[in-house]
Amino acid sequence: MPEESASAEDAARLPLTPTVRPGGLRADEVRDFRHEMCTVLCRVPGDALLTGLRDLEVLDEPLGARIGIAPDVALLVQHGSVVGWSLTDPARYLTTAYADPDPNPPSPATRRLLSECLDLVTQPVILDVDDGEPTALARLRAADEALRNQPEDRHRADALLSLIANLVEVYGNW
C-alpha cells in the first residue's frame, strides 16, 4: 500500500483519460525488473477504483497512456515512464495470499468494509489510530467485529481481517 493518501481534492484531479488500452508486458530478455513503489493512494467514493501514483506531481500533467495488463489492472504512463497503476473494483479481487479470487461478485457488506478498512489504514485515520484517539479505536474495533461476524463472502472478509490484524493486535485493547 502506498504510504500516503491523496486528499479528496487531489484524487479528484486524477484524469479518467486516456481510456485503458489492452496490452501487456513482454520483455526482450530475462533480467530483474522493478517498479518503483507508488507513494500516493488515490481513492474514489465507494473505492470502486484505487490508483497508486509515484507522487502527486503526476497529477500536474496529462497521462500519456493507460495500459491494461490484466483484468481491471492498468499501468499509468507519462512521458514514456510508468508512474502508477489503477485497479477497478478492488473488492472483487480481495483474497488471502496465493488464493484465487472468488468468482462471485462481492457482497455490499464487503464493499462497505473494504472502504472502512482502507480508511483505517490510510491517512488521516491511521494517524488517529496511532495516537490512540478513542473514536478511531472504536472504528477499528467495530470493523474487526463486523469482519469476524460477516456470514457471507468469508474469503474476502478474511483478507480484510488480515489487512487490519496488526492494528487490532497493537491498538485494539486501548
N, C-alpha and C positions, 0 to 999 in steps of 0.2 A: 504494500500500500504506500502510495506517496505520503511523505511526512507532513505536508501542508495541504490545507483545504482552501480552495478558492472561495472568495466571498460570493454571495449571490449575484452581486453586480458584475464581478469579473467572469463568473460562469456564464452569465447572460451574454457576454461578448463573444463566446465561442461560436464561430461560424458553423452553420449547418451545411455549407457548401465548401468544396465541391462534393457531389454525391460520391458514394463509395463505388469504386471501380473494381470489378472482380480481378483478382490477380493472385499472386503467391510469391514465394521467395524461392529462388533457386541459386545455389552457389556454383561458381565456376570451378571451385576447388574446395577440398575439405580443409578447414582450419578453424581455429577458435573464433567464435562470434560473440560479441557482447553488445547489448543495447543498454545505453545509459539509463539508469533508473530515473523514472519520472519523479519530480519533486512536488507536483501540484495535482491534486484531485479536483476535478470539476464534476459537480452533480447537478442534475435537473430535478425539479419537484417530482417526487414519487420514485426517484432513482431508476427510471426506465432506461437511462443512458449514463454510463460512467466514462469519463475521459481523463486519462493521465497525460500531463504535459511536462516537458523538460523544465519549463519555467513559465512564469506569467508573461514574459516578453513575447512568447509565441503568439499571444492574442493581439499584438500590435500590428501584425501583418497578415494578409490572407494566406490560407493554406494552399499549397500547390496541388496536393492530391490526397485522397483517402483511398488506400489500397486494401481491399478486403483480403485477409489471409486465412480466414476460417469463418464459419457461420457466425454472424453478428460481431466479428472482431475485425478491426481495421487499424492499419498503421497510418499515422498522420505525417505527411511530408511537407516540408517547407524549404525552399532553396536547395533541393536535392538531398536533404538530410531528414532522417526520421526524427520527429520532435515530439512524438507521443503516440497514444493508442486510444481506441474507443471500444467499448463493449456495450452493445444494445441488449436489453433485457437481462441484466446480470442475475436476477433471481432465478431464471431458468437454468443457469449453469452452476448454481451452488452445489457443491459436493465436497465430501471429505477427500483427503489425499488419495490419488490414484484410483478413484472410483469414477465410473461413468455417470454423467448426469442423468437424473430421472427423465425419461422421455415425456412424461405427463407435464402439463403446464403447472407452474407453482400456484399454490393457493393464495387467495387475497391476504390471508393472515401472514404468510411467509413474505409476501411483498412488503407489507407494513413493517414486519420485524426486521427485514433487511435494512430498510431506511432507518429504523431506530438504532440498530447495531452500528450502521455507518455513522450516525450522529455521535454515538458513544465513543467511537474510536478515532474520530477526527476533530479538528479544532472547530469551534471553541469548546465544545462539551468535554473533550478529553482533558483539557486544562482544568476544568471544574472538577472532574473526577479525580485528577491527580492532586488537586488542592483539598480534597475531602469535602467538597461542597455538598450539603445534605440533599438538595434537590437532584443533583447529578447522580449521587449514590443511590437514591431511591429509584431513579430511572434505570440504573444498571441492575439493581436487584429485581425490578419489575420485568425487564427484558429477559433476564436469566430465568425467572419463574415462568414467563409466558412461553419461552422456547422449550423448557422442560415439560410443560403441560400441553403442548400443541399435539393433538392426536393425529392430524393428517400431515403429510409432507415431512415425515420423520427424518429422512436423509438430509433434506435441506435444513431443517431445524437443527440437526446435529452439527452441520457445517457451520451454522451461525453460532451455535454454542461454543464451538472450538475457537471462533474468532474472538469472543469476549471472555473466554475461560480464564485467561491470565488476569484480566481486570477484576473479575469476580473473586478470584483467589486472593489477590492483593488488597482490594478495596471493599469487597462485598460485606465484610463484617464490621465496618466502621460505624 
